[in-house]
Amino acid sequence: MYKIRPHISSALKIHRMLVPLAAVAVLIILIGARVWPGAQAQTAASISCETLASVSLPNTAITSAQKVAAGAFVPPGGRGGATAAPWTELPEFCRIAATTKMLNSDVKFEVWLPARGWNGDVQPAGSSFWGGAIPFARMRTLVNGGAATVGTNLGIEGFAGPSFVLEHPEKLENLKMDPLHAAIGHAKTLATRFYGSGPRFSVMDECGGGGSRDVMAEVQRWPADLDAAVAVNFTNYGTRHGISQVWMHQATHRSPAHFIPSEKLPAIHAAALDACDLRDGVKDGVIEDPSRCNFDPGVLLCKGADNNKCLTAPQVDAARRVYETPRHARTKEPIYGHMSPGSELDWASMIGRDEPYPYAQSFYRYLVYRDPNWTYAARPANFDGDVDLAEAPQNLVMNHTNPDLSGFVSRGGKLLLVGGWNDNLPVQNVITYYERVVAKVSADKVRNAVRLFVVPGMHHCFGETHPGSYKVDFDAVAAVRQWKTTGRAPEQIVVSTSGEGWPARRRLVCPYPQVSKYKGSGSTDDPANFTCRTP
C-alpha cells in the first residue's frame, strides 16, 4: 500500500491557503469593477428593449422603446425632404424616445443603449447651442464606441437659431440646461433596468458650440451627474461670445481702407512666425506660446506701393486691433479674449465678409436688438450699450461662468479643459475661466481635479483641420478615465498631429501655464526630447 497520506495532508494545507486567496482575488476583481471603470468585460442586455416602455420616470412619458437592428437606423430629416441613408455601421441598439414636462416646455429626449458590447459608460451627447434638435450625429459616434448615450432637444424645437426668443422668451430658461440634467438622470435609470446593473462611468467629451457649454453647465450646477468631463474650446460665456466676433469684424470694417483682404493674411502669419516660432527652440511653423509673442504687425507697413506682402497704415491699425482684448467702451472691462499670433490664416472666416460671423448676426438680431431685420451695415455695433443690452437679466441664463467647482472637485470629479492657440474663437476665454477656478477653489484642490492644456497649432476641435492649423488627435476620454482610475492627474499629454502641408508627428503638450521646450538634441518629432517648463 502506497503511503500517500503526507501528500494528501500537504494538498489539504495548500487548498486551505488557496481558498482564502481565491476569495481575495474575487474580491479584488469585484472591487476593481467598481473602482477601475472600463476595465470590466463588456455587458449585454438582461431584458428586452420593449420592456422599457413601461418604466415609470418622473414627469415623463416614454413614447417608444424599440430594438433597432444593426445598420438599420435611418436618421430623420433628410435634405430637401428626401429619405436619409441608413447608418450602416451602427450596432444593434435599444432606442427609447420620451418627453419630459419641465420648465415651460415639453422636452424631447432619446436614449440609445447598445444591445451587446456595452462598455459600462453613460456618455451624454452635447446639444446644439440653441437646442432645437436631438443630436443624432453625436449619439451615432458614442454608440459606435460602446457607450450608452442620451440626447435632448432642450425643449426648443421648430425655430431657426435663437429666433424663439421673440415669440417665446421664456424658453431662454432652458439654456440653464435643466433639460439635459433631467435626461441624464433618466438615461441612467433606463440603462440600469436594461443591463441589470448601473453605469460604471459617466463622462461627457464635447467641443465648441452647445456641447462644451453643456459640459460646463453640468460640472457647475450638477456635480453628481458626471464622474469626468472634457470641454474643448468651450463657449460658456454666451452673452459675450457674439460680441467678440463683432469686435473682429468691426476692426477691419471701420472704413473701406481698414479691410484686410485674405490675400494678405499669409504675410501677417509669416511675420508672426518669424517673430516667435523659434522661442521653443524649434522652427516648425508653430508658435508654442503665443501669449508671450510680442509681435507687432507694424513691421509689415508698406514702404512703397501697396501689395499682398505688406499692410497699409489703416490695415496695420486694423490688425493691431484684432490682437487686442475687446473691452467695454465705457468701463474698459475685458469683454472676451483676443486673437493670438499664429491664428492669422483663419481670420478670413471672421473678417472676410460684409456682415459679421453668422452666430454673431443671430445673437445681435434676437438677443441684443430684438430686431430680426438687423444688419451690421444699417446699424454698426458698439461696445458700450450693446454689451449692456446683451447682458439684460433674462439673457444671463445662457452663461455658465461660475468658477466654484468645489462640489465637483469634492466628490472626486475630473475635468479636462483644452484650448487651441490657433482657434478663431479666442482661447483666452478658456484660460481666463481656468484661472478663475484656481483662484476660487484654490490651487491645491484644483491640481488633481481640473487641468488645462492649450495646444499649439490647434484650431477648434480634435480631429479638425483649418487653414494654418494642423489636425490634432488625442483620446481625451481615455485620458480622463485613466485619471479617475489612478487618481493621478496628467502632468503632460502627447498629441498626434498631421494635416495638409504638415508632417505627421507626435507633440508634447504641457499643462497651463507651462510650455514645451526642446532639450536641444534628438528628433524634434519625439516628445521625449522636450520638457515642460514654467515661462
C-alpha positions as CSV (number, residue, x, y, z in Angstrom):
1,M,0.0,0.0,0.0
2,Y,1.4,3.3,-1.1
3,K,2.0,6.0,1.6
4,I,0.0,8.9,0.2
5,R,-1.3,10.5,3.4
6,P,1.5,13.0,3.7
7,H,0.8,14.1,0.1
8,I,-2.9,14.5,0.9
9,S,-2.1,16.4,4.0
10,S,0.1,18.8,2.1
11,A,-2.5,19.2,-0.6
12,L,-5.1,20.0,2.1
13,K,-2.8,22.7,3.5
14,I,-2.3,24.1,0.1
15,H,-6.1,24.0,-0.5
16,R,-6.8,25.8,2.7
17,M,-4.3,28.5,1.7
18,L,-5.7,28.8,-1.8
19,V,-9.4,29.2,-0.8
20,P,-8.9,32.5,1.0
21,L,-6.5,33.7,-1.6
22,A,-9.1,32.9,-4.3
23,A,-11.7,34.7,-2.2
24,V,-9.4,37.7,-2.0
25,A,-8.8,37.6,-5.7
26,V,-12.5,37.6,-6.4
27,L,-12.9,40.5,-4.0
28,I,-10.2,42.4,-5.8
29,I,-11.9,41.7,-9.1
30,L,-15.2,42.9,-7.8
31,I,-13.7,46.0,-6.2
32,G,-11.8,46.7,-9.4
33,A,-15.1,46.5,-11.3
34,R,-16.3,49.4,-9.2
35,V,-13.0,51.4,-9.0
36,W,-11.5,51.0,-12.4
37,P,-14.3,51.8,-14.8
38,G,-13.9,50.5,-18.4
39,A,-11.7,47.6,-17.3
40,Q,-14.5,45.1,-16.9
41,A,-16.0,42.7,-19.5
42,Q,-18.5,44.2,-21.9
43,T,-22.1,43.9,-21.0
44,A,-25.2,42.7,-22.9
45,A,-28.8,43.4,-22.2
46,S,-30.6,41.5,-19.5
47,I,-34.2,42.3,-20.6
48,S,-35.9,43.1,-23.8
49,C,-35.9,46.6,-25.1
50,E,-39.6,46.8,-25.4
51,T,-40.0,46.2,-21.7
52,L,-38.5,49.7,-21.1
53,A,-41.7,51.3,-22.5
54,S,-43.4,50.6,-19.1
55,V,-40.7,52.1,-16.9
56,S,-42.0,55.0,-14.8
57,L,-39.9,58.1,-14.9
58,P,-40.8,61.4,-13.1
59,N,-42.9,63.8,-15.2
60,T,-42.0,61.8,-18.3
61,A,-43.9,59.8,-20.9
62,I,-42.0,57.1,-22.8
63,T,-43.4,57.2,-26.3
64,S,-41.5,54.3,-27.8
65,A,-38.9,51.6,-26.9
66,Q,-37.8,49.6,-29.8
67,K,-34.9,47.4,-30.8
68,V,-33.0,48.7,-33.9
69,A,-31.3,46.1,-36.0
70,A,-27.6,46.6,-36.8
71,G,-27.2,49.0,-39.7
72,A,-30.9,49.7,-39.9
73,F,-31.2,53.1,-38.3
74,V,-32.3,55.9,-40.6
75,P,-31.8,59.4,-39.2
76,P,-34.9,61.7,-39.6
77,G,-34.9,64.8,-41.8
78,G,-33.0,64.1,-45.0
79,R,-32.1,67.1,-47.1
80,G,-35.0,68.5,-49.2
81,G,-37.4,66.1,-47.6
82,A,-35.5,63.1,-49.1
83,T,-35.1,59.9,-47.1
84,A,-31.7,59.8,-45.5
85,A,-29.4,56.9,-46.0
86,P,-29.2,54.3,-43.1
87,W,-26.2,54.4,-40.8
88,T,-25.0,51.0,-41.7
89,E,-22.1,51.0,-39.2
90,L,-24.3,51.3,-36.2
91,P,-24.6,48.2,-34.0
92,E,-27.9,46.8,-32.7
93,F,-29.3,49.1,-30.0
94,C,-32.3,49.8,-28.0
95,R,-33.9,53.2,-28.9
96,I,-36.1,54.9,-26.3
97,A,-37.9,58.1,-27.2
98,A,-39.6,60.1,-24.4
99,T,-40.9,63.5,-23.4
100,T,-40.4,65.2,-20.1
101,K,-42.6,68.1,-18.9
102,M,-40.5,70.7,-17.3
103,L,-39.9,74.5,-17.1
104,N,-42.0,76.0,-19.9
105,S,-41.6,73.1,-22.4
106,D,-42.2,69.6,-23.4
107,V,-38.6,68.3,-23.6
108,K,-37.9,65.5,-26.0
109,F,-35.0,63.2,-25.5
110,E,-33.8,59.8,-26.7
111,V,-31.7,57.2,-25.0
112,W,-29.7,54.7,-27.1
113,L,-28.4,51.5,-25.4
114,P,-26.1,49.1,-27.2
115,A,-27.8,45.6,-27.2
116,R,-24.4,44.0,-26.6
117,G,-20.9,45.1,-26.1
118,W,-21.8,47.9,-23.7
119,N,-18.6,49.3,-22.2
120,G,-20.3,50.4,-18.9
121,D,-20.3,54.1,-19.8
122,V,-23.1,56.6,-20.0
123,Q,-21.9,59.4,-22.2
124,P,-24.5,62.1,-22.9
125,A,-24.4,63.9,-26.2
126,G,-24.0,67.7,-26.3
127,S,-26.8,69.8,-27.8
128,S,-26.6,72.5,-30.4
129,F,-26.2,75.9,-28.9
130,W,-29.8,76.9,-29.3
131,G,-31.3,73.5,-28.9
132,G,-34.0,72.5,-31.5
133,A,-32.9,69.0,-32.5
134,I,-31.8,65.8,-30.8
135,P,-28.1,65.4,-31.6
136,F,-28.3,62.2,-33.5
137,A,-24.9,62.6,-35.2
138,R,-23.1,62.8,-31.9
139,M,-25.1,59.9,-30.5
140,R,-24.1,57.9,-33.5
141,T,-20.4,58.3,-32.6
142,L,-20.9,57.5,-29.0
143,V,-23.0,54.3,-29.5
144,N,-20.4,53.1,-32.1
145,G,-17.8,53.5,-29.3
146,G,-19.8,51.2,-27.0
147,A,-21.3,53.8,-24.7
148,A,-25.0,54.3,-23.7
149,T,-26.0,57.8,-24.7
150,V,-28.7,60.3,-24.4
151,G,-29.5,63.5,-26.3
152,T,-32.2,66.2,-26.0
153,N,-33.8,69.0,-28.0
154,L,-33.7,71.2,-24.8
155,G,-37.4,71.8,-25.3
156,I,-36.7,74.2,-28.1
157,E,-37.8,72.9,-31.5
158,G,-39.0,74.3,-34.8
159,F,-37.1,77.6,-34.6
160,A,-34.1,78.9,-36.6
161,G,-31.4,79.6,-34.1
162,P,-32.4,81.9,-31.3
163,S,-35.5,83.3,-33.2
164,F,-37.6,81.6,-30.5
165,V,-36.6,84.5,-28.1
166,L,-39.0,86.9,-29.8
167,E,-42.1,84.6,-29.6
168,H,-41.2,82.5,-26.5
169,P,-38.7,84.4,-24.4
170,E,-39.4,82.0,-21.5
171,K,-37.6,79.3,-23.3
172,L,-34.3,81.0,-22.7
173,E,-34.6,79.4,-19.2
174,N,-34.0,76.1,-20.9
175,L,-30.4,77.2,-21.6
176,K,-29.7,76.7,-17.9
177,M,-29.5,73.1,-19.1
178,D,-32.1,71.7,-16.7
179,P,-33.5,69.6,-19.7
180,L,-30.1,67.9,-20.1
181,H,-29.7,67.2,-16.4
182,A,-33.1,65.5,-16.3
183,A,-32.4,63.5,-19.4
184,I,-29.1,62.2,-18.0
185,G,-30.9,61.0,-14.8
186,H,-33.5,59.2,-16.9
187,A,-30.8,57.6,-19.1
188,K,-29.0,56.2,-16.1
189,T,-32.3,54.7,-14.8
190,L,-33.1,53.1,-18.2
191,A,-29.5,51.7,-18.6
192,T,-29.7,50.2,-15.1
193,R,-33.0,48.5,-16.0
194,F,-31.8,47.3,-19.4
195,Y,-28.4,45.9,-18.3
196,G,-29.3,44.8,-14.8
197,S,-26.6,47.0,-13.2
198,G,-25.9,50.7,-13.1
199,P,-23.4,52.5,-15.3
200,R,-19.8,52.3,-14.0
201,F,-18.6,55.6,-15.5
202,S,-20.4,58.7,-16.6
203,V,-18.5,61.2,-18.8
204,M,-19.0,64.0,-21.3
205,D,-16.5,64.9,-24.0
206,E,-17.6,67.9,-26.2
207,C,-16.1,70.7,-28.2
208,G,-17.3,74.2,-29.0
209,G,-20.9,75.2,-29.7
210,G,-23.6,73.9,-27.4
211,G,-21.8,70.7,-26.5
212,S,-18.9,72.2,-24.5
213,R,-21.4,74.7,-22.9
214,D,-23.4,71.7,-21.7
215,V,-20.3,70.2,-20.1
216,M,-19.6,73.4,-18.2
217,A,-23.2,73.7,-17.0
218,E,-23.1,70.1,-15.8
219,V,-19.9,70.4,-13.7
220,Q,-21.0,73.7,-12.3
221,R,-24.7,73.0,-11.5
222,W,-25.0,69.2,-11.1
223,P,-21.6,67.9,-9.9
224,A,-23.0,64.4,-9.3
225,D,-24.1,63.8,-12.9
226,L,-20.6,63.1,-14.2
227,D,-17.5,61.3,-13.0
228,A,-15.3,63.1,-15.5
229,A,-15.7,65.6,-18.3
230,V,-13.8,67.1,-21.2
231,A,-14.6,70.6,-22.6
232,V,-12.6,71.7,-25.7
233,N,-12.7,75.4,-26.6
234,F,-15.9,75.8,-24.7
235,T,-18.3,78.7,-25.3
236,N,-19.7,79.1,-21.8
237,Y,-19.9,82.9,-21.9
238,G,-22.8,83.2,-24.3
239,T,-23.6,86.9,-23.8
240,R,-20.0,87.9,-24.7
241,H,-19.3,85.3,-27.4
242,G,-21.1,87.0,-30.3
243,I,-19.8,90.5,-29.2
244,S,-16.2,89.3,-29.5
245,Q,-16.9,88.1,-33.1
246,V,-18.3,91.5,-34.0
247,W,-15.2,93.1,-32.5
248,M,-13.0,91.3,-35.1
249,H,-15.4,92.3,-37.8
250,Q,-15.5,95.9,-36.8
251,A,-11.8,96.1,-36.5
252,T,-11.5,95.6,-40.3
253,H,-14.6,97.4,-41.4
254,R,-14.4,100.8,-39.7
255,S,-13.7,102.1,-43.2
256,P,-13.0,100.6,-46.6
257,A,-9.3,101.3,-46.0
258,H,-9.2,99.2,-42.9
259,F,-10.3,96.0,-44.6
260,I,-7.6,93.3,-44.8
261,P,-8.1,91.0,-47.9
262,S,-7.5,87.3,-47.4
263,E,-4.6,87.5,-49.8
264,K,-2.6,89.5,-47.2
265,L,-3.2,87.1,-44.3
266,P,-0.3,84.7,-45.2
267,A,2.1,87.7,-45.0
268,I,0.9,88.6,-41.5
269,H,1.1,84.9,-40.5
270,A,4.7,84.6,-41.8
271,A,5.8,87.7,-39.9
272,A,4.3,86.4,-36.7
273,L,6.2,83.1,-37.1
274,D,9.4,85.0,-37.8
275,A,8.9,86.8,-34.6
276,C,8.1,83.9,-32.3
277,D,8.4,80.4,-33.8
278,L,11.9,79.7,-32.6
279,R,11.2,80.6,-28.9
280,D,10.7,76.9,-28.0
281,G,13.9,76.0,-29.7
282,V,12.4,74.5,-32.8
283,K,11.4,76.2,-36.1
284,D,8.4,74.2,-37.1
285,G,5.7,76.7,-38.3
286,V,4.0,76.7,-34.9
287,I,4.2,79.3,-32.1
288,E,4.5,77.3,-28.9
289,D,3.4,80.1,-26.5
290,P,1.6,82.9,-28.3
291,S,0.8,84.7,-25.0
292,R,4.4,85.8,-24.9
293,C,4.8,86.6,-28.5
294,N,5.2,90.4,-28.8
295,F,4.5,90.6,-32.5
296,D,3.6,94.0,-34.0
297,P,2.1,93.9,-37.5
298,G,3.6,97.4,-38.0
299,V,6.7,95.6,-39.3
300,L,4.7,94.9,-42.5
301,L,3.9,98.6,-43.2
302,C,4.2,99.2,-46.9
303,K,7.3,101.2,-47.8
304,G,6.3,101.6,-51.4
305,A,3.3,100.6,-53.5
306,D,0.6,98.5,-51.8
307,N,0.9,94.8,-52.4
308,N,0.0,91.4,-50.8
309,K,3.3,91.3,-48.9
310,C,2.7,94.5,-46.9
311,L,0.0,96.4,-45.0
312,T,-1.2,99.9,-45.4
313,A,-1.3,102.2,-42.3
314,P,-5.1,101.6,-41.8
315,Q,-4.6,97.8,-42.2
316,V,-1.8,97.9,-39.6
317,D,-4.2,99.6,-37.3
318,A,-6.9,97.0,-38.0
319,A,-4.5,94.1,-37.4
320,R,-3.4,95.6,-34.1
321,R,-7.0,95.9,-33.0
322,V,-7.7,92.2,-33.9
323,Y,-4.9,91.2,-31.5
324,E,-6.3,93.5,-28.7
325,T,-8.6,92.3,-25.9
326,P,-12.2,93.5,-26.6
327,R,-13.2,95.9,-23.9
328,H,-16.4,97.7,-22.8
329,A,-16.1,101.2,-24.3
330,R,-17.2,102.9,-21.1
331,T,-15.9,100.7,-18.2
332,K,-12.9,99.3,-20.0
333,E,-13.8,95.8,-18.6
334,P,-12.5,93.0,-20.8
335,I,-15.4,91.5,-22.8
336,Y,-13.7,88.4,-24.1
337,G,-10.4,87.0,-25.3
338,H,-8.2,88.3,-28.1
339,M,-6.8,86.6,-31.1
340,S,-3.4,85.0,-30.8
341,P,-0.3,85.4,-33.1
342,G,-0.3,82.3,-35.3
343,S,-4.0,82.3,-36.0
344,E,-3.9,84.7,-38.9
345,L,-4.7,82.2,-41.7
346,D,-8.2,81.6,-40.4
347,W,-9.1,85.3,-39.8
348,A,-11.0,85.4,-43.1
349,S,-13.9,83.5,-41.6
350,M,-14.5,86.4,-39.2
351,I,-13.4,89.4,-41.2
352,G,-13.7,88.4,-44.8
353,R,-17.4,89.1,-45.3
354,D,-19.7,92.2,-45.4
355,E,-21.7,91.0,-42.4
356,P,-20.3,89.5,-39.1
357,Y,-19.9,85.8,-38.5
358,P,-23.3,84.0,-38.6
359,Y,-23.6,83.3,-34.9
360,A,-22.9,87.0,-34.1
361,Q,-25.6,88.1,-36.6
362,S,-28.3,85.9,-35.0
363,F,-27.1,86.9,-31.5
364,Y,-27.4,90.6,-32.2
365,R,-30.7,90.2,-34.0
366,Y,-32.5,88.3,-31.4
367,L,-30.8,88.9,-28.1
368,V,-29.2,92.4,-28.4
369,Y,-31.5,94.5,-30.5
370,R,-34.5,92.1,-30.7
371,D,-34.9,93.0,-34.3
372,P,-34.9,90.1,-36.9
373,N,-34.1,92.6,-39.7
374,W,-30.9,94.0,-38.1
375,T,-27.8,94.2,-40.3
376,Y,-24.4,95.5,-39.4
377,A,-24.4,97.8,-42.3
378,A,-27.6,99.5,-41.2
379,R,-26.6,99.8,-37.5
380,P,-23.0,99.2,-36.7
381,A,-22.3,97.7,-33.3
382,N,-20.8,99.5,-30.4
383,F,-19.1,98.1,-27.3
384,D,-20.9,100.1,-24.6
385,G,-24.6,99.9,-24.9
386,D,-24.6,96.7,-26.9
387,V,-22.8,94.9,-24.0
388,D,-25.4,96.2,-21.6
389,L,-28.3,95.1,-23.8
390,A,-26.7,91.7,-24.3
391,E,-26.5,91.2,-20.6
392,A,-30.0,92.0,-19.7
393,P,-31.1,89.8,-16.8
394,Q,-33.2,87.5,-19.0
395,N,-30.2,86.7,-21.2
396,L,-27.7,85.8,-18.4
397,V,-29.2,82.3,-18.1
398,M,-27.1,81.2,-21.1
399,N,-23.9,81.9,-19.3
400,H,-22.1,79.1,-17.3
401,T,-19.2,81.0,-15.9
402,N,-19.3,80.1,-12.2
403,P,-15.8,79.2,-11.1
404,D,-16.9,77.5,-7.9
405,L,-16.4,73.8,-8.9
406,S,-16.0,72.7,-5.2
407,G,-18.9,70.4,-5.5
408,F,-17.5,68.6,-8.5
409,V,-14.0,68.6,-7.0
410,S,-15.0,67.3,-3.6
411,R,-16.7,64.3,-5.0
412,G,-13.7,63.3,-7.0
413,G,-14.7,64.6,-10.4
414,K,-12.1,65.1,-13.1
415,L,-12.3,68.0,-15.6
416,L,-10.0,68.3,-18.6
417,L,-10.1,71.7,-20.3
418,V,-8.5,72.1,-23.7
419,G,-7.9,75.1,-25.9
420,G,-6.3,75.6,-29.3
421,W,-4.0,78.5,-29.7
422,N,-5.0,78.9,-33.4
423,D,-8.7,79.0,-32.7
424,N,-10.6,81.9,-34.2
425,L,-12.9,81.8,-31.2
426,P,-10.3,83.3,-28.8
427,V,-8.8,80.8,-26.4
428,Q,-8.2,83.4,-23.8
429,N,-11.8,82.8,-22.7
430,V,-10.8,79.3,-21.7
431,I,-7.7,80.4,-20.0
432,T,-9.5,83.1,-18.0
433,Y,-12.1,80.7,-16.8
434,Y,-9.4,78.2,-15.6
435,E,-7.6,81.0,-13.8
436,R,-10.8,82.0,-12.0
437,V,-11.4,78.4,-10.9
438,V,-7.9,78.2,-9.5
439,A,-8.4,81.4,-7.6
440,K,-11.8,80.4,-6.3
441,V,-11.3,76.7,-5.4
442,S,-7.5,77.0,-4.5
443,A,-4.6,75.7,-6.5
444,D,-4.1,72.7,-4.2
445,K,-7.6,71.4,-4.5
446,V,-7.7,72.1,-8.3
447,R,-4.4,70.5,-9.0
448,N,-5.8,66.9,-9.1
449,A,-9.3,67.8,-10.3
450,V,-9.0,70.3,-13.1
451,R,-6.3,70.6,-15.7
452,L,-6.0,72.9,-18.7
453,F,-3.9,72.1,-21.8
454,V,-3.7,74.7,-24.6
455,V,-2.4,73.0,-27.8
456,P,-0.1,75.0,-30.1
457,G,-1.1,74.9,-33.7
458,M,-4.6,73.6,-32.9
459,H,-7.7,75.3,-34.2
460,H,-11.0,74.4,-32.6
461,C,-11.7,70.6,-32.0
462,F,-9.7,67.4,-32.0
463,G,-9.7,65.9,-35.4
464,E,-10.4,69.1,-37.3
465,T,-8.2,70.9,-39.8
466,H,-8.4,74.6,-40.7
467,P,-6.2,77.0,-42.7
468,G,-2.9,77.4,-40.9
469,S,-3.7,74.8,-38.3
470,Y,-2.9,71.1,-38.2
471,K,-5.1,68.2,-37.3
472,V,-4.7,67.1,-33.7
473,D,-5.7,63.6,-32.5
474,F,-6.0,62.8,-28.8
475,D,-8.2,60.3,-26.9
476,A,-9.5,62.6,-24.2
477,V,-11.9,60.1,-22.7
478,A,-9.1,57.6,-22.2
479,A,-7.1,60.3,-20.5
480,V,-9.8,61.3,-18.0
481,R,-10.7,57.6,-17.5
482,Q,-7.1,56.9,-16.5
483,W,-7.0,60.0,-14.3
484,K,-10.1,58.9,-12.5
485,T,-8.8,55.3,-12.2
486,T,-5.4,56.0,-10.9
487,G,-6.0,59.3,-9.1
488,R,-3.0,60.8,-10.9
489,A,-3.6,64.0,-12.9
490,P,-2.0,64.2,-16.3
491,E,1.3,66.1,-16.0
492,Q,1.6,66.3,-19.7
493,I,-0.1,64.9,-22.8
494,V,1.1,63.7,-26.2
495,V,-1.0,64.5,-29.2
496,S,-0.6,63.3,-32.8
497,T,-0.6,66.0,-35.4
498,S,-1.0,65.8,-39.2
499,G,-2.8,67.6,-42.0
500,E,-2.3,69.1,-45.4
501,G,1.2,70.7,-45.5
502,W,2.1,69.3,-42.1
503,P,4.3,66.3,-41.4
504,A,2.9,63.6,-39.2
505,R,4.5,63.9,-35.7
506,R,3.8,63.5,-32.0
507,R,3.9,66.6,-29.9
508,L,4.4,67.2,-26.1
509,V,1.8,69.5,-24.7
510,C,2.2,70.8,-21.1
511,P,-0.4,71.8,-18.5
512,Y,-1.1,75.5,-18.5
513,P,0.8,77.7,-17.8
514,Q,3.8,75.5,-18.5
515,V,5.1,75.3,-22.1
516,S,7.1,72.7,-24.0
517,K,10.8,73.4,-24.7
518,Y,13.2,71.5,-26.9
519,K,16.1,69.9,-25.0
520,G,18.5,70.7,-27.8
521,S,19.2,67.3,-29.2
522,G,17.4,64.4,-30.8
523,S,14.5,64.2,-33.2
524,T,12.0,67.1,-32.9
525,D,9.3,64.6,-33.7
526,D,10.0,62.7,-30.5
527,P,8.1,64.1,-27.4
528,A,10.9,62.6,-25.2
529,N,13.2,65.3,-26.5
530,F,11.1,68.1,-25.0
531,T,10.4,69.1,-21.4
532,C,7.7,71.1,-19.7
533,R,8.9,74.4,-18.2
534,T,7.3,77.4,-16.5
535,P,7.9,80.5,-18.6
